[in-house]
Amino acid sequence: MKTIQKPDAKKISIALIPIYVMIAYVIITRSNPVWVYVVGGTSIICYFALLGFFCIKQKCYQQLWVNLAVAAIFLLTFFVKW
């Protein structure tokens, strides 16, 4: 499977930094405000937009489909209420 080249992969991972900040904020303050979900969701959307751009640019279509499938499974498990 062809994958994204290293320098571009590092650029993409920068989009996920706000998620770690939001997790630390929730743990420290022990509160769960709505804006945390908004910032985290926006960060994930930006990550997948960048991933899609670089995968299409470098013709890594299989990697793109695998990552989108993982994201779809994550969203399904996240939104299913037990």
N, C-alpha and C positions, 0 to 999 in steps of 0.2 A: 504494500500500500504506500503510495506516495504521500509524504507529509510536508507540512509547511517548513521552510528553511528556518534555521535557528534565530537569526536577528529579528525576523518578523514575529516569531512566536513570543519573544521577549516583549515586543511592543504590545502584543495582544494581552499578555498577562497583567500589564499595568492597569487595565480596565477593571480588574477584579479587586484592587486594593480597597476601595470603599466598603466592600462586603466585610473584610476583616475589621475595619474601623467600626462598622455598625455592630458587629458581634461583640467587640470589646465594650462599646457604649452600653449595650443591653446588659452585659454581665456586670459592669461597674455600677450602673444606676439602678439595676433591677426593675426597669420599666420597659415597656414595649410600645412606644408611640407609633402612629401610622407613618410618619415621615421616614422611619427606619425602613419600612417595607418599600416605600417609594424610591428611596435612594438605592437600596439593594436591588430592586427590580430594574431600575434604570441602568445600574452598573452591569447587570447580567445581559440586558438588551444590547447595550453598547458592546459588550464582549462578543456576543453572537453576531452582531453586525460586522465588527472587525474580522472575526473568524471567517464569516462568509465572504467578505471582500478579499482577504488574502488567499482563501482557498480557491476562489474563482480566478483570481489573478494568476496563481501558480498552478492552476488546473489540478487541484487535489480534491476532486469531487467525492471520492470515497470517504476521506477524512471528514468532509463537511457533512455527509449523510449520517455517519456514525455519531458525530457530535450532536447533530440535531435530533437524532433518535434518543440519545441519552438525555438531552434536555426535555424532550417530550415525556419520557418516562418519569423524570424528576417532577415535572409540573403535574402529571397525573397523580403521583403519590403525594405531592404536597397539598393538592386541593381536595383529595378524597378525605372525607370526614369519617373517622373510625366510629 
